[in-house]
Amino acid sequence: MNAVATPSKIEQSAADRLKITEIFLSLQGEADAAGWPTVFVRLTGCPLRCQYCDTAYAFHGGTWWEIDDILAEVARHGVRHVCVTGGEPLSQKRCIGLLKRLCDAGHDVSLETSGAIDVSQVDPRVSRVVDIKTPASAEQHRNRWENLPLLAARDQVKFVLCGRQDYEWAREVVREHALDRRCAVLFSPSKDELSPRDLADWIVEDRLPVRFQMQLHKLLWNDEPGR
């Protein structure tokens, strides 16, 4: 009888690891769960370089964590909501397994993703918050438009807008793809680039079926890491 090859313990361990920049407890600052105490699991690495990125410290470095240890650290904080973010969390393929394990553990899980990577394999229990990149982001060409038909009522689409041209571009994307009929659509001003009041006025004037949002964590803690 031929022996059946089995993975070594080292190989099994590597298959259950993710590179993590930080895990911390704070208030969710945006999207439908804004205001809820939330554990953030920030994965390391991102293939995009948006000009307004506020988490460039997550591009490199990080520490390897076993998925079991990640779940234990999340559970230690004692809250229901968990946000897996980055960087671009889906740039690590094992993120898919982490999302499933978090859902299995009973957490209310959201995923913040750039929309540049296929979201079809994400557990349907996860709220996928897909960030569509505008022209002023400098990464518009990375948008994976095939993701949009996959989105459902539990998901959300986010546009970070840097000015009037971005606004008009995003307005047409919402209309062309009927995004408001598929899921919640969020318009957010890029800090120090677009006046929140101007964006609010444009949305009201056009009666857009989108939700204006400002990021609570920037108002409260001014983008301090780990907050």
Secondary structure, 3 states (H helix, E strand, C coil): CCCCCCCCHHHHHHHCEEEEEEEEEEECCCCCCCCCEEEEEEECCCCCCCCCCCCHHHCCCCEEEEHHHHHHHHHHHCCCEEEEECCCHHHCCCHHHHHHHHHHCCCEEEEEECCCCCCCCCCCCCEEEEEECCHHHCCHHHCCHHHHHHCCCCCEEEEEECCHHHHHHHHHHHHHHCHHHCCEEEEEECCCCCCHHHHHHHHHHHCCCCEECCCHHHHHHCCCCCC
